[in-house]
Structure formats: C-alpha cells, structure tokens
Amino acid sequence: MKKSKEAKNKSPRVSVTLSEEESSKLDLLASKSKLTRSWLGRYAISRLLDAYSANQLDLPIIKTDAR
C-alpha cells in the first residue's frame, strides 16, 4: 500500500503571518542569499531556540519571577 503525502511528512508545520514589509524583506533576503523563505524561517527559529536554551533571550513575555 502506498503511503499518503501526509504520512511521509512527519515534521510539524508552523504558519506565521508577516506584514507586507516583512514579507518583502524576506523575499529580498531569500533572493540575494539563494535560500528559500522556509529555510530562512527554520534558521531564525533555530537561532531563537538556541538563545533561549543559553538563557540569552530577553523576551518581554517570559516571566522569570515566581508569583
């Protein structure tokens, strides 16, 4: 039996909404770097998670006090 396309792709997908300006800048970066928008998104998320793991991420939405 043939596996469906969904069964073959086990990686979770993420969807984000960008402003027109962000989308245009991302397109330009992708074009100049000869990389895909998807690759750049995965790279950015990976860098964000690395910074978080190293306690080097200062996001206003992460509460550090134990209230």
C-alpha positions as a printed Julia matrix, in Angstrom:
67×3 Matrix{Float64}:
  0.0    0.0    0.0
  1.24   3.48  -0.91
  1.71   5.98   1.94
 -0.16   9.25   1.69
  1.78  12.51   1.39
  0.83  13.39   4.99
  2.1   10.07   6.32
  5.5   10.59   4.64
  5.95  14.09   6.09
  6.21  13.69   9.86
  7.7   17.12  10.52
  5.28  19.51  12.22
  4.39  22.6   10.23
  4.24  26.16  11.51
  2.41  29.03   9.88
  3.19  32.68  10.52
  1.62  35.88   9.27
  4.02  38.59   8.13
  3.4   42.22   7.35
  3.83  43.28   3.73
  7.14  44.92   4.66
  8.44  41.81   6.45
  7.4   39.61   3.54
  9.14  41.87   1.02
 12.32  41.96   3.1
 12.25  38.18   3.49
 11.8   37.76  -0.27
 14.77  40.06  -0.91
 16.96  38.19   1.6
 15.96  34.84   0.13
 16.71  36.03  -3.38
 20.08  37.56  -2.51
 21.17  34.56  -0.44
 19.74  31.99  -2.87
 17.91  30.33   0.02
 14.22  29.61   0.45
 11.9   31.51   2.74
 11.28  28.23   4.55
 14.99  27.66   5.15
 15.39  31.19   6.48
 12.4   30.69   8.78
 13.81  27.44  10.16
 17.2   29.12  10.64
 15.64  32.04  12.52
 13.62  29.73  14.77
 16.69  27.59  15.45
 18.7   30.68  16.46
 15.86  31.86  18.72
 15.66  28.48  20.46
 19.46  28.32  20.86
 19.46  31.75  22.5
 16.59  30.68  24.78
 18.43  27.49  25.78
 21.53  29.52  26.64
 19.47  31.97  28.75
 20.48  34.73  26.34
 16.99  35.63  25.23
 15.25  38.63  26.7
 11.62  38.5   25.68
  9.12  40.72  27.46
  6.56  37.91  27.5
  8.67  35.44  29.51
  8.1   35.91  33.22
 11.03  34.98  35.41
  9.56  35.76  38.83
  7.65  33.11  40.8
  4.38  34.9   41.54
